[in-house]
Amino acid sequence: MKQILVVEDDPDIQTQMKWGLSKEYNVFQASDRPSANRLFNKKKPLVVTLDLGLPPDENDANEGLSCLRDILKKAPETKVIILTGNNDRENARKAIQMGAYDYYLKPVDMNELKVILKRAFYLSEIESENRKLHMILHREAGFAGMIGQSPEMLRVFETIRKVASTDAAILIMGESGTGKELVARAIHEKSTRNQGGFIPINCGAIPGTLLESELFGYEKGAFTGAYAKQNGKFEYADRGTLFLDEIGEMSPELQAKLLRFLQEKKIQRLGGRKDIEIDTRVITATNIDLNRAMQEGRFREDLFFRISVISINIPPLRERGFDIKLLANTFLERYKVMFKKKIKGFSRSAADELERYLWPGNVRELENKVQKAVITADSNVIGPYDLGLDAQPEEVVRGGRPGKRCKEVTLKEARKRLEIDLIANAVERHNGNIKRASAELGISRPTLYDLIDKYKLPVKDNAK
């Protein structure tokens, strides 16, 4: 059970707090600053309620503010909620400036206070999880610029370590957006060729005739418009690495020329007759099933065996488990700094959506969604609405393999989701003002509180 420290010298309020909160929390009480410090050091609660008017002078806020300073010095992440009278707003605001989480005006309405407490614990959990993820990211969370701790990615990293020092031909397979070029770059950086260039080219993005001149270069006058000699990518990759992405899109004619290079390590520029020896490592990648392409006559079998001495399969994001959350928080940290946004993390429902979504666009799609959420989020916590994850098809199919089926949604579940979205959006539009949000929704304020409590929504009433 979660723990709360109540620092309050009024016996009646102590009794009210103990009675009202003990069913949901372990409540520890202190009536002055010394006892508050002792209990805090012993129990280390995540949330504290603090009355500023502590003995020896209940009419002076200095003792309460000093107690706040003591707590935040020991544990700055603690959520301290100031309970104060209506005539002491100034000191309450001063406490907020010192680092208190929120303040609440007496007399205490236990239902409203519970909403604030739930929100405080919720944010504390998010921040705690982010700190853990931050620690993971600063340890061995990834490899050569790639983030991942799933068994599937750890196997990929281990394969890179083993093959980087060799000149073996490598075929990288995986869906679009999984990071095939990152794997190729990692192999290059870990190899003895890392002083040479890493030259990437997407075979599917360039028409066949242009791709040939891009790869092999051309002599002056080789075709209309060839006014001067031009080196190709093979020559630029001499003593380095040439990365041929989407190799399955290469035309049969170019496949034959690539095979000749792999066999002889020589090329001829278009319009030329001289063989040019090239010392480059060729790494290829594809997002299609090359076995099927060979069966259909679209890809040469002899070339396949030349380029796939070592095969590396990159798993789709939906099969990487905890890596989804790890990557999402990595992108969040990156973009909140870039766009100067004070965002603490993802809401629980947003985190659930991140893990439930199938990510047909893989890591690239995840990064784009998080970047958009950071830019558009109005609060300091990213919710499902900010991510904008669209409804998914029943199946996702990539490379001939079916993905996971989405869970069927009942009418009851759909109604629940709609109700949650309407409440969350209304509260967000009115900056946490429950009175205005309930008026917009056409329900009473107590009814809205009941719904917030029913769905365990992280909402507090910011009405002043």
C-alpha positions as CSV (number, residue, x, y, z in Angstrom):
1,M,0.0,0.0,0.0
2,K,1.3,3.5,-0.9
3,Q,2.5,5.7,2.0
4,I,1.6,9.3,2.9
5,L,3.1,11.4,5.5
6,V,0.6,13.9,7.0
7,V,2.3,16.8,8.8
8,E,-0.5,18.5,10.8
9,D,-0.7,19.8,14.4
10,D,-4.6,20.1,14.5
11,P,-6.0,17.0,16.2
12,D,-9.3,17.3,14.4
13,I,-7.7,17.4,10.9
14,Q,-5.3,14.6,11.9
15,T,-8.4,12.4,12.7
16,Q,-10.1,13.4,9.5
17,M,-7.1,12.6,7.4
18,K,-6.5,9.3,9.1
19,W,-10.1,8.3,8.7
20,G,-10.4,9.5,5.1
21,L,-7.2,8.1,3.7
22,S,-6.4,4.9,5.6
23,K,-8.4,2.6,3.4
24,E,-6.2,3.6,0.3
25,Y,-2.9,4.5,1.9
26,N,-0.6,3.8,4.9
27,V,-0.9,7.1,6.7
28,F,1.9,8.4,9.0
29,Q,1.3,11.5,11.0
30,A,3.6,14.1,12.5
31,S,2.6,17.2,14.4
32,D,5.9,19.2,14.2
33,R,9.0,19.6,12.2
34,P,11.4,17.3,14.2
35,S,8.9,14.4,14.2
36,A,8.2,15.0,10.5
37,N,11.9,14.8,9.7
38,R,12.2,11.6,11.7
39,L,9.3,9.9,10.0
40,F,10.3,11.1,6.5
41,N,13.8,9.7,7.0
42,K,12.4,6.3,8.2
43,K,9.4,5.8,5.8
44,K,10.6,7.8,2.7
45,P,7.0,8.5,1.4
46,L,6.5,9.7,-2.1
47,V,3.8,12.1,-1.1
48,V,3.5,14.5,1.9
49,T,0.8,16.8,3.0
50,L,2.1,19.7,5.0
51,D,0.5,22.3,7.2
52,L,2.6,25.5,7.1
53,G,1.4,26.6,10.6
54,L,3.5,24.3,12.8
55,P,4.6,24.8,16.4
56,P,6.0,26.5,18.2
57,D,4.1,29.4,16.5
58,E,1.1,28.2,14.5
59,N,0.5,31.7,13.1
60,D,4.0,31.8,11.5
61,A,4.7,29.8,8.3
62,N,8.5,29.8,8.8
63,E,8.5,26.4,10.6
64,G,6.4,24.8,7.9
65,L,8.5,26.3,5.1
66,S,11.6,25.1,6.8
67,C,10.1,21.6,7.0
68,L,9.4,21.8,3.3
69,R,13.0,22.8,2.7
70,D,14.2,19.8,4.8
71,I,12.1,17.3,2.8
72,L,13.0,18.6,-0.7
73,K,16.7,18.8,0.2
74,K,16.7,15.0,1.1
75,A,14.3,14.0,-1.8
76,P,13.6,16.6,-4.4
77,E,11.3,14.3,-6.2
78,T,8.8,14.1,-3.2
79,K,5.4,15.5,-4.0
80,V,4.6,17.9,-1.1
81,I,1.0,19.2,-1.0
82,I,0.6,22.3,1.2
83,L,-2.6,22.5,3.3
84,T,-3.3,26.1,4.3
85,G,-6.0,28.5,5.2
86,N,-7.6,31.0,2.9
87,N,-5.8,33.9,4.5
88,D,-2.4,32.4,3.9
89,R,-2.3,32.1,0.1
90,E,0.9,34.2,-0.1
91,N,3.0,31.6,1.9
92,A,1.4,28.8,-0.1
93,R,2.6,30.4,-3.3
94,K,6.0,30.9,-1.8
95,A,6.0,27.1,-1.0
96,I,5.2,26.4,-4.6
97,Q,8.1,28.5,-5.7
98,M,10.4,26.5,-3.3
99,G,9.3,23.3,-5.0
100,A,6.0,22.1,-3.4
101,Y,3.8,20.1,-5.8
102,D,0.5,21.9,-5.0
103,Y,-1.5,23.6,-2.3
104,Y,-5.0,23.1,-1.1
105,L,-7.1,25.5,0.9
106,K,-8.8,24.4,4.1
107,P,-11.4,23.2,5.1
108,V,-10.4,19.8,3.6
109,D,-12.9,18.2,1.2
110,M,-11.6,14.6,1.3
111,N,-13.0,13.7,-2.2
112,E,-11.2,16.6,-3.8
113,L,-8.0,16.0,-1.8
114,K,-8.0,12.3,-2.9
115,V,-8.0,13.4,-6.6
116,I,-5.0,15.6,-5.9
117,L,-3.2,12.8,-4.1
118,K,-3.9,10.3,-6.9
119,R,-2.5,12.8,-9.4
120,A,0.6,13.3,-7.2
121,F,1.3,9.6,-6.8
122,Y,0.7,9.1,-10.6
123,L,3.3,11.8,-11.5
124,S,5.7,10.4,-8.9
125,E,5.4,6.9,-10.5
126,I,6.0,8.4,-14.0
127,E,9.0,10.3,-12.8
128,S,10.4,7.3,-11.0
129,E,10.0,5.1,-14.1
130,N,11.7,7.8,-16.2
131,R,14.6,7.9,-13.8
132,K,15.0,4.2,-14.1
133,L,14.9,4.4,-17.9
134,H,17.4,7.2,-17.8
135,M,19.7,5.1,-15.8
136,I,19.3,2.2,-18.3
137,L,20.0,4.5,-21.2
138,H,23.2,5.7,-19.6
139,R,24.3,2.1,-19.1
140,E,24.7,-0.5,-21.9
141,A,21.2,0.1,-23.2
142,G,22.2,-0.1,-26.8
143,F,25.1,-0.5,-29.3
144,A,26.7,1.9,-31.8
145,G,23.8,4.3,-31.7
146,M,21.0,1.7,-31.6
147,I,18.8,1.3,-28.5
148,G,17.6,-2.0,-27.3
149,Q,17.6,-4.6,-24.5
150,S,15.3,-7.2,-25.9
151,P,16.8,-10.6,-26.5
152,E,16.2,-10.2,-30.2
153,M,18.2,-7.0,-30.4
154,L,20.9,-8.3,-28.1
155,R,21.4,-11.1,-30.6
156,V,21.7,-8.6,-33.4
157,F,24.3,-6.6,-31.4
158,E,26.3,-9.8,-30.7
159,T,26.2,-10.7,-34.4
160,I,27.6,-7.3,-35.3
161,R,30.5,-7.7,-32.9
162,K,31.3,-11.1,-34.4
163,V,31.2,-10.1,-38.1
164,A,32.4,-6.5,-38.1
165,S,36.1,-7.5,-38.2
166,T,35.7,-9.8,-41.2
167,D,35.1,-8.9,-44.8
168,A,32.2,-11.4,-45.2
169,A,29.3,-10.4,-47.3
170,I,26.3,-9.5,-45.1
171,L,22.6,-9.4,-45.9
172,I,20.4,-7.4,-43.5
173,M,16.7,-8.3,-43.5
174,G,13.9,-6.5,-41.8
175,E,10.7,-4.4,-42.4
176,S,10.9,-0.8,-43.4
177,G,11.8,1.4,-40.5
178,T,13.6,-1.2,-38.4
179,G,17.0,0.4,-38.7
180,K,18.8,-1.7,-41.4
181,E,21.1,1.2,-42.3
182,L,22.0,1.7,-38.6
183,V,23.1,-1.9,-38.5
184,A,25.2,-1.5,-41.6
185,R,26.8,1.7,-40.2
186,A,27.5,-0.1,-36.9
187,I,29.3,-2.9,-38.8
188,H,31.3,-0.4,-40.7
189,E,32.3,1.6,-37.6
190,K,33.4,-1.6,-35.8
191,S,35.4,-2.8,-38.8
192,T,39.0,-2.2,-39.9
193,R,37.5,-0.2,-42.8
194,N,36.2,2.6,-40.5
195,Q,38.8,5.1,-41.8
196,G,37.2,4.7,-45.3
197,G,33.8,6.0,-46.4
198,F,30.4,4.5,-45.6
199,I,28.4,5.0,-48.9
200,P,24.7,4.2,-48.7
201,I,22.4,4.0,-51.7
202,N,18.8,3.0,-51.9
203,C,18.3,0.7,-55.0
204,G,14.5,1.1,-54.8
205,A,14.5,4.9,-54.9
206,I,16.5,5.3,-58.2
207,P,15.4,4.1,-61.7
208,G,17.5,1.3,-63.1
209,T,19.3,3.3,-65.8
210,L,20.3,6.0,-63.3
211,L,21.2,3.5,-60.6
212,E,23.7,1.9,-62.9
213,S,25.5,5.2,-63.5
214,E,25.3,6.1,-59.8
215,L,27.0,2.8,-58.9
216,F,29.6,2.4,-61.6
217,G,30.1,6.0,-62.8
218,Y,30.6,6.9,-66.4
219,E,33.1,8.3,-68.9
220,K,32.8,11.5,-70.7
221,G,30.4,11.1,-73.7
222,A,29.0,7.8,-72.4
223,F,25.4,9.1,-73.0
224,T,23.7,12.4,-73.8
225,G,24.5,14.8,-71.0
226,A,27.7,13.1,-69.9
227,Y,29.9,16.1,-70.3
228,A,32.6,14.9,-67.9
229,K,33.9,11.7,-66.3
230,Q,32.0,10.8,-63.1
231,N,33.1,8.3,-60.5
232,G,30.4,6.0,-59.1
233,K,29.6,4.9,-55.6
234,F,31.9,1.8,-55.8
235,E,34.9,4.1,-56.3
236,Y,33.8,6.4,-53.5
237,A,33.5,3.4,-51.2
238,D,37.1,2.2,-52.1
239,R,38.7,0.9,-48.8
240,G,35.4,1.5,-47.1
241,T,31.9,0.1,-47.2
242,L,29.1,0.3,-49.8
243,F,25.6,-0.2,-48.4
244,L,23.0,-1.3,-51.0
245,D,19.6,-0.9,-49.4
246,E,16.5,-2.5,-50.9
247,I,18.7,-4.8,-53.0
248,G,15.6,-6.8,-54.0
249,E,14.5,-3.9,-56.2
250,M,17.6,-4.1,-58.4
251,S,17.0,-4.9,-62.0
252,P,18.3,-8.3,-63.4
253,E,20.8,-6.5,-65.6
254,L,22.3,-4.7,-62.6
255,Q,22.3,-7.9,-60.6
256,A,24.6,-9.5,-63.1
257,K,27.0,-6.5,-63.0
258,L,27.0,-6.6,-59.2
259,L,27.7,-10.4,-59.2
260,R,30.7,-9.8,-61.5
261,F,32.1,-7.2,-59.1
262,L,31.7,-9.5,-56.1
263,Q,33.5,-12.3,-58.0
264,E,36.3,-10.2,-59.5
265,K,36.5,-7.0,-57.4
266,K,36.6,-5.0,-60.6
267,I,34.2,-2.5,-62.3
268,Q,33.9,-0.7,-65.6
269,R,32.4,2.8,-65.8
270,L,29.6,3.3,-68.3
271,G,31.2,4.0,-71.7
272,G,34.6,2.7,-70.5
273,R,36.6,-0.4,-71.3
274,K,39.2,-0.3,-68.6
275,D,38.8,-2.5,-65.5
276,I,39.1,-0.6,-62.2
277,E,40.0,-2.6,-59.2
278,I,38.0,-1.7,-56.1
279,D,38.6,-2.7,-52.5
280,T,35.2,-2.3,-50.8
281,R,33.0,-4.3,-48.6
282,V,29.4,-4.6,-49.9
283,I,26.6,-4.9,-47.3
284,T,23.1,-5.3,-48.6
285,A,19.6,-5.0,-47.1
286,T,16.1,-5.9,-48.1
287,N,12.5,-5.7,-46.8
288,I,11.2,-8.3,-49.2
289,D,11.3,-12.1,-49.2
290,L,14.3,-12.9,-51.5
291,N,13.4,-16.6,-51.5
292,R,10.1,-15.8,-53.0
293,A,11.7,-13.3,-55.4
294,M,14.1,-16.1,-56.6
295,Q,11.2,-18.5,-57.1
296,E,9.5,-15.9,-59.2
297,G,12.6,-15.3,-61.2
298,R,13.1,-11.7,-60.0
299,F,16.3,-12.3,-58.1
300,R,19.4,-14.3,-59.1
301,E,20.1,-17.3,-56.9
302,D,23.8,-17.1,-57.5
303,L,23.8,-13.4,-56.4
304,F,21.8,-14.3,-53.3
305,F,24.4,-16.8,-52.1
306,R,27.1,-14.2,-52.8
307,I,25.6,-11.5,-50.7
308,S,24.2,-13.6,-47.8
309,V,27.3,-15.3,-46.4
310,I,26.0,-13.8,-43.1
311,S,22.4,-12.9,-42.7
312,I,21.1,-10.6,-39.9
313,N,17.4,-10.5,-39.2
314,I,16.2,-7.3,-37.5
315,P,12.9,-7.9,-35.5
316,P,10.0,-5.6,-36.1
317,L,9.3,-3.2,-33.3
318,R,6.1,-5.0,-32.2
319,E,8.2,-8.0,-31.3
320,R,10.7,-6.1,-29.2
321,G,8.7,-5.8,-25.9
322,F,10.3,-3.4,-23.4
323,D,12.3,-1.8,-26.2
324,I,9.2,0.1,-27.3
325,K,9.1,2.0,-24.0
326,L,12.8,2.4,-23.9
327,L,12.9,3.9,-27.4
328,A,9.9,6.1,-26.7
329,N,11.6,7.7,-23.7
330,T,14.8,8.1,-25.6
331,F,13.0,10.1,-28.3
332,L,11.1,12.0,-25.6
333,E,14.3,13.1,-23.9
334,R,15.8,14.1,-27.3
335,Y,12.8,16.2,-28.5
336,K,11.8,17.8,-25.3
337,V,15.3,19.3,-25.1
338,M,15.2,20.2,-28.8
339,F,11.8,22.0,-28.5
340,K,12.4,23.2,-24.9
341,K,9.3,21.5,-23.5
342,K,8.9,20.6,-19.8
343,I,7.4,17.2,-20.3
344,K,7.8,14.6,-17.5
345,G,6.8,11.5,-19.4
346,F,3.9,9.4,-20.8
347,S,0.6,8.9,-19.0
348,R,-0.2,5.3,-18.0
349,S,-2.8,5.1,-20.7
350,A,-0.4,6.5,-23.3
351,A,2.3,4.0,-22.3
352,D,-0.3,1.2,-22.6
353,E,-1.2,2.5,-26.1
354,L,2.5,2.5,-27.1
355,E,2.8,-1.2,-26.2
356,R,-0.5,-2.2,-27.7
357,Y,0.0,-0.5,-31.1
358,L,1.5,-2.8,-33.8
359,W,3.9,-0.1,-35.3
360,P,3.7,-1.0,-39.0
361,G,6.3,1.8,-39.6
362,N,8.5,0.4,-36.8
363,V,11.1,2.6,-35.1
364,R,10.8,5.4,-37.7
365,E,7.1,5.7,-37.0
366,L,7.6,5.6,-33.2
367,E,10.1,8.5,-33.4
368,N,7.8,10.5,-35.6
369,K,4.8,10.0,-33.3
370,V,6.8,11.0,-30.2
371,Q,8.2,14.1,-31.9
372,K,4.7,15.2,-32.9
373,A,3.4,14.5,-29.4
374,V,6.2,16.6,-27.8
375,I,5.5,19.5,-30.2
376,T,1.7,19.5,-29.7
377,A,1.3,18.4,-26.0
378,D,-0.4,21.1,-23.9
379,S,0.4,19.5,-20.5
380,N,3.5,18.2,-18.9
381,V,2.4,14.6,-19.5
382,I,1.9,13.0,-22.9
383,G,-1.5,11.3,-23.2
384,P,-3.0,9.0,-25.9
385,Y,-4.6,11.9,-27.7
386,D,-1.1,13.5,-28.2
387,L,0.3,10.4,-29.8
388,G,-2.5,10.2,-32.3
389,L,-2.2,6.4,-32.9
390,D,-4.8,5.6,-35.5
391,A,-7.0,2.5,-35.5
392,Q,-5.1,-0.5,-36.7
393,P,-6.1,-3.2,-39.3
394,E,-6.9,-6.7,-37.9
395,E,-3.6,-7.9,-39.2
396,V,-0.3,-6.4,-40.1
397,V,1.6,-8.3,-42.8
398,R,5.2,-7.6,-43.6
399,G,7.6,-9.8,-45.6
400,G,4.9,-12.4,-46.0
401,R,4.6,-12.9,-42.2
402,P,1.3,-12.0,-40.4
403,G,1.6,-9.8,-37.4
404,K,-0.3,-10.0,-34.2
405,R,-4.1,-9.7,-34.3
406,C,-5.7,-6.7,-32.6
407,K,-8.0,-7.5,-29.7
408,E,-11.7,-7.4,-30.6
409,V,-13.4,-4.4,-29.0
410,T,-16.8,-4.9,-27.4
411,L,-19.5,-2.2,-27.4
412,K,-18.9,-1.8,-23.6
413,E,-15.2,-1.3,-24.1
414,A,-15.8,1.1,-27.0
415,R,-18.2,3.1,-24.8
416,K,-15.6,3.2,-22.0
417,R,-12.9,4.4,-24.3
418,L,-15.1,7.1,-25.7
419,E,-16.1,8.3,-22.2
420,I,-12.5,8.4,-21.0
421,D,-11.4,10.4,-24.1
422,L,-14.3,12.9,-23.7
423,I,-13.5,13.4,-20.0
424,A,-9.7,13.7,-20.6
425,N,-10.1,16.2,-23.5
426,A,-12.7,18.3,-21.6
427,V,-10.5,18.5,-18.5
428,E,-7.4,19.3,-20.7
429,R,-9.2,22.1,-22.6
430,H,-10.2,23.8,-19.3
431,N,-6.7,23.3,-17.8
432,G,-7.9,21.0,-15.0
433,N,-10.9,23.1,-14.0
434,I,-13.4,20.4,-13.0
435,K,-16.3,22.8,-12.7
436,R,-16.0,24.1,-16.3
437,A,-15.2,20.6,-17.7
438,S,-18.4,19.2,-16.0
439,A,-20.5,22.0,-17.4
440,E,-19.1,21.3,-20.9
441,L,-19.9,17.6,-20.5
442,G,-23.4,18.3,-19.2
443,I,-22.9,16.5,-15.9
444,S,-22.6,17.6,-12.3
445,R,-19.2,18.1,-10.7
446,P,-19.7,15.1,-8.3
447,T,-20.6,12.9,-11.2
448,L,-17.4,13.9,-13.0
449,Y,-15.4,13.2,-9.9
450,D,-17.0,9.8,-9.7
451,L,-16.1,9.1,-13.3
452,I,-12.5,10.3,-12.8
453,D,-12.3,8.0,-9.8
454,K,-13.9,5.1,-11.6
455,Y,-11.5,5.2,-14.5
456,K,-8.5,6.2,-12.3
457,L,-7.7,9.2,-14.4
458,P,-4.7,11.3,-13.4
459,V,-6.7,14.5,-13.0
460,K,-6.6,17.3,-10.4
461,D,-9.0,20.2,-10.0
462,N,-7.2,23.4,-10.8
463,A,-10.1,25.7,-10.0
464,K,-9.1,28.7,-8.1
